[in-house]
């Protein structure tokens, strides 16, 4: 007894539905990237000032708990790039270098 034979088109359609279709050669988007993109859409930075230095225009969104899916406002800080790098990589800031 043999199973039903699927056409090549039907097999391709089933494969795409299982794997999540993307263009040939494209890398899958990580969950981390999707979370960051969502934060970008939810909180535009136009006219926002850095929450740490208060001088520069905010260019980055920092997730306080490092969870990029937690896009609640209380978990985000709007920072200029230098201040964001100081938070993300504190040893990069040391004066004794």
C-alpha contacts under 8 A as a table, 3 or more apart, distances in Angstrom:
res1	aa1	res2	aa2	distance
6	X	9	X	7.99
6	X	10	X	5.93
6	X	11	X	6.19
7	X	10	X	5.17
7	X	11	X	6.29
8	X	11	X	5.08
8	X	12	X	6.18
9	X	12	X	5.15
9	X	13	X	6.21
10	X	13	X	5.05
10	X	14	X	6.21
11	X	14	X	5.15
11	X	15	X	6.15
12	X	15	X	5.03
12	X	16	X	6.22
13	X	16	X	5.24
13	X	17	X	6.33
14	X	17	X	5.16
14	X	18	X	6.30
15	X	18	X	5.22
15	X	19	X	6.20
16	X	19	X	5.34
16	X	20	X	5.53
16	X	21	X	4.88
17	X	20	X	5.58
17	X	21	X	6.79
22	X	26	X	6.47
22	X	28	X	7.59
23	X	26	X	5.44
29	X	33	X	6.44
29	X	34	X	6.92
30	X	33	X	5.29
30	X	34	X	6.43
31	X	34	X	5.05
31	X	35	X	6.22
32	X	35	X	5.20
32	X	36	X	6.38
32	X	68	X	5.76
32	X	69	X	7.25
33	X	36	X	5.12
33	X	37	X	6.17
33	X	68	X	7.92
34	X	37	X	5.12
34	X	38	X	6.21
35	X	38	X	5.13
35	X	39	X	6.40
35	X	68	X	4.87
35	X	69	X	4.66
35	X	70	X	7.77
35	X	71	X	7.62
36	X	39	X	5.10
36	X	40	X	6.30
36	X	68	X	5.81
36	X	69	X	7.48
37	X	40	X	5.04
37	X	41	X	6.39
38	X	41	X	5.20
38	X	42	X	6.13
38	X	71	X	7.73
39	X	42	X	5.03
39	X	43	X	5.89
39	X	61	X	7.72
39	X	71	X	5.85
40	X	43	X	5.50
40	X	44	X	5.99
40	X	61	X	7.89
41	X	44	X	6.35
45	X	48	X	5.31
45	X	58	X	6.41
45	X	59	X	6.64
45	X	78	X	7.71
47	X	57	X	7.17
48	X	57	X	6.07
48	X	58	X	5.55
48	X	78	X	7.43
49	X	54	X	5.82
49	X	55	X	6.77
49	X	56	X	5.96
49	X	57	X	4.58
49	X	58	X	4.94
49	X	78	X	7.38
49	X	79	X	7.26
49	X	80	X	7.74
50	X	53	X	5.88
50	X	54	X	4.95
50	X	55	X	6.60
50	X	56	X	5.74
50	X	57	X	5.77
50	X	58	X	4.59
50	X	78	X	5.72
50	X	79	X	4.23
50	X	80	X	5.27
50	X	83	X	7.99
51	X	54	X	5.64
51	X	58	X	7.87
51	X	77	X	6.72
51	X	78	X	5.94
51	X	79	X	5.76
52	X	79	X	6.80
52	X	83	X	6.86
53	X	56	X	7.03
53	X	83	X	7.37
56	X	80	X	6.02
57	X	79	X	7.67
57	X	80	X	5.97
58	X	78	X	5.64
58	X	79	X	4.59
58	X	80	X	4.27
58	X	81	X	7.41
59	X	78	X	7.24
59	X	79	X	6.10
59	X	80	X	5.02
59	X	81	X	6.09
60	X	78	X	5.87
60	X	79	X	5.22
60	X	80	X	5.94
60	X	81	X	6.05
60	X	84	X	6.94
61	X	76	X	6.28
61	X	77	X	5.69
61	X	78	X	4.82
61	X	79	X	6.24
62	X	66	X	7.93
62	X	76	X	5.46
62	X	77	X	5.01
62	X	78	X	6.38
62	X	79	X	7.07
62	X	84	X	6.87
63	X	66	X	5.07
63	X	67	X	6.34
63	X	68	X	6.28
63	X	70	X	7.57
63	X	71	X	7.63
63	X	75	X	5.70
63	X	76	X	4.83
63	X	77	X	6.64
64	X	67	X	7.75
64	X	75	X	5.31
64	X	76	X	6.01
64	X	77	X	7.11
65	X	75	X	6.77
67	X	70	X	5.54
68	X	71	X	6.75
70	X	75	X	6.87
71	X	75	X	6.55
71	X	76	X	6.81
72	X	75	X	5.40
72	X	76	X	6.77
73	X	76	X	5.28
73	X	77	X	7.97
74	X	77	X	7.89
79	X	83	X	6.15
79	X	84	X	5.76
80	X	83	X	5.56
80	X	84	X	6.20
81	X	84	X	5.02
81	X	85	X	6.19
82	X	85	X	5.17
82	X	86	X	6.32
83	X	86	X	5.03
83	X	87	X	6.43
84	X	87	X	5.23
84	X	88	X	6.17
85	X	88	X	5.04
85	X	89	X	5.74
85	X	90	X	7.72
86	X	89	X	5.44
86	X	90	X	5.21
86	X	92	X	7.10
86	X	93	X	6.23
87	X	90	X	5.76
89	X	92	X	5.58
89	X	93	X	7.47
90	X	93	X	5.46
90	X	94	X	7.34
91	X	94	X	5.55
94	X	97	X	6.37
